[in-house]
Amino acid sequence: MILFPAIDLLNGECVRLLYGDYNRVTKYGSPVETAFKWREAGAQYLHIVDLNAAKSGKSENLQCISEIARAVRIPIQTGGGVRSLADVEARLSAGITRVVMGTVCCEDPDTVRSAVREFGCERIVCGIDVKNGHAATNGWLTESETTPVSLGKEMYKAGVRYTVYTDIARDGALTGVNVAACGIMARETKLEVIASGGVSSIDDIKALKKADMYGAILGKALYENKISLPDALFVAKE
């Protein structure tokens, strides 16, 4: 199972939001220094989110993302505000390995289908952010009528093979990951699931590994020293 330390960017700073609320921000300093820290601790992949772009649809932290990619030289998966093929190409050209498409999966699935055809299924990830049982869009500020499983099935038909599944109600809250929902998503859609939201302990990582998840994103638990990244990586590789 692959572990993805998360770096969330807001106005050029490394932050964490509570429940995806832009008014509940904790700052953690330099994004580049943070990326170095996780790489030196053994990270083999990073997950970066442009929170400004997720809200506005404009890639406001692309230069910072590019600086991180050049500095750490390990694979990076990034999302936030990716709404067009040009957005995908800009991220990939900045040295990114995989691009997460979120809002557009709900609002314009044909664009996702085109992205998979043009860049390949290994480069495109569907971001499914869940709020009150429905997919949320536009930086989690809008709740759609689409259920996560139905969206996942549509994305699989579009050629997508990976999804970041985020339980917004648990994100940044250190309340434990929703293993059951992640398992349903994997079984029902056939997508490789990267669990996000609520991972708070080594036991969560063990549970996700037991459930055969493809990966997990580690956020606040790392920043608040609830989880040691080397210990987590050891468990994920067992």
N, C-alpha and C positions, 0 to 999 in steps of 0.2 A: 504494500500500500504506500502510495506517495504522499508525503506530508508537504504542504505548501504554507510556509510562514507568510502572513499577510502584511502588506504595507498599503495602508489607505492614505491617499493624498488629498489634502484640502488646503488650497491656497499655498501650495508648495511645501507644506509641513506633513509629517507623519502623524496621523491621528487615529483614534478609534471613536466610533459613534455608539451610543446606547440605543438599541432597538431601531437603528437606522435614522435616528432623530438628529438632524443637523444642528439643533439647538442644545444637544447634549454631547459635547465634544471633549475628549481628553487628548492633549497634545503629548507627543513622544519625541520631538526633536527632528534632527536631520534625516530625511529619507535615505540618502546615500550611506550615511553612517549606520543606519539601522540595517540596510541591506548587507553591508559588510559584516555586521554583527551576526546575522543569521547564517551567512555563508560560512563564516569562521566556526560557527557552532555545528556545522555539518549539513546545512540545507543544500539540497540538490535541485530545488525548484523554488521559485518565489511566485506569489500571487499579488499583483498590484492593481488597485482600483483608483481610478480618477473620479473622486466624489464630486468635484466641480462639474465635470463633464456629464456624469450620471444625471445630474439635476438640470443642466442647461443644454445638453446635447452638443456642446462645443469642447473640444479637447484642449483644456487649459493647462494641463500638466505634462504634455507630451515631451517637452525638453527635459523635465526632471526624470521621466520614465526612461528616456534615452540615456541620460547620464548614469542611471542605475545599471542599465544593461551593459554599458561600456565598462563600468567599474567592476562589477561582480563576475561577469562572464560565466554565468550559469543560466539555464533555461528560465524564462519568465513568462508567466501567463498574466494577461492584463485585460481589464474591462472598464466599463464606465463611459457611457456616452457614445458607444460605437453604433452608429445608426446607418452607415452606408459602406459600399465597397471601398470608397476613398478613405474612410476612417480605418477600415481594416488594413488597407495597404500602407497607410501612414504608420500604424503601430508596427506592422511587420518590418517596414523599412527602418524603424528605430531600433531594430535588433531584438524584437520580441518573438518568442517561439509560438505562442498560442494567443488568440484573441477571443475574448468572451463577448458575445452579442446577447444583450438582454431585452430591452424594451422592443427592439425591432422584431424579436421572435414572435411577440404577440401582435404587433401592429403591422408588420410587413414581412411575413415569412418568406415571400419570394426573394427578398434581398438575402436572407440567410441561405436559401437554396443556391442562389447565384454565387455567394461567397464560398460555399463548399465546392462548387464546380470549379471556381477560379483558383482557389488557394489550397484545396484538399481538406479532407475530414480531420487530418491530424493537426491542422492549424486553427480550426474553428470550434469554439465551445459555446453551447447554449447556456445562458444564465437564467435559471428559474428561481425567482425570489417569491416566497410564499407568505401571504398575509391573509388571515381569516379564511384559509382554504382556497384562496385564489391567487393567481399570478399578479404580482405588483410590478409597476413600470415607473419610468421617469424618476429614478433615484428613490424608489419605494414610496413615492408620494401619491401615486395613483393606483387604485385597485381595479383590476380588470374583472370580467365575467368568466374568464378562462380558468379551468382547474389545472393544477400542475401536471397531473398525469396526462390529460388530453393534450396539453401543450407539448409535453415530452414525446408523446406518440407522433404528433405532427412533425416535430423536429427530427425524429428518427427517419420518418419518411422523406424528409428534406435532405437526408444524407449526413446529418449530425450524428456523432458517435459519443460525445462527451457532454456532460452537463455539470455545472456548479449549482447544487441545490441548497438554497439558503432559507432557513426558517427564521423569518424576521423577528418573531416574538422571542427568540432566544439569542439573537445576535448581540454580542457584547455584554450579555447578562451573566455569563458563567453559570448557567443553570443546567447544563448537560445537553448533549446533542440528541436530536430526534432520530434515533436509529431506525425505529419502525417506519417512519415516513420515507426515509432514505431507501430502506429495503423495498418498500412498495414501488417507489419510483424506478428502481433498478429492475425489478421483476416485471412490472407492467409495461415499461417503455423499451427495455433492452439497452438503454443508454448506460455508459460507464459513469457512475455517480461520484462526484467530488462533494463530500458533505461539508456544509458551512453553517455556522451559527450555533453557539452554545457549547462548543468543545471546551471542557473545563478541567479535565483530568486525564491521567494515563488510562483510567478505566474506560473513558469514552473512546479512546483510541483502540483499546482492546476490543470493545464492543463493535466498533465499525469494522475492524479487521475481521472479526468473527463473522460479520454479516457480508463479507466479501466486497466491501466498498473499494472502488478504484483508488480513491484518495480522500484527504481531509484537509481543510484549511484551518490553520491555527492562528488566532488573533489575540484577543485580550488575555487569554490564559498565558501566553508567552510574555506579553508586555507587563503583566502583573506578577510574573514569576510563579504562577500556579503550576506550570509545566516546564520542565527542563527539555529543551529541544534535543540534546543528545539522547536523553532517556526515551523521549517519544520516538525518535528515529530508530532506536534499538528495538522497541516494541513493534514498530511498524514493519521491521524487516524479519522478525522472528518467524 
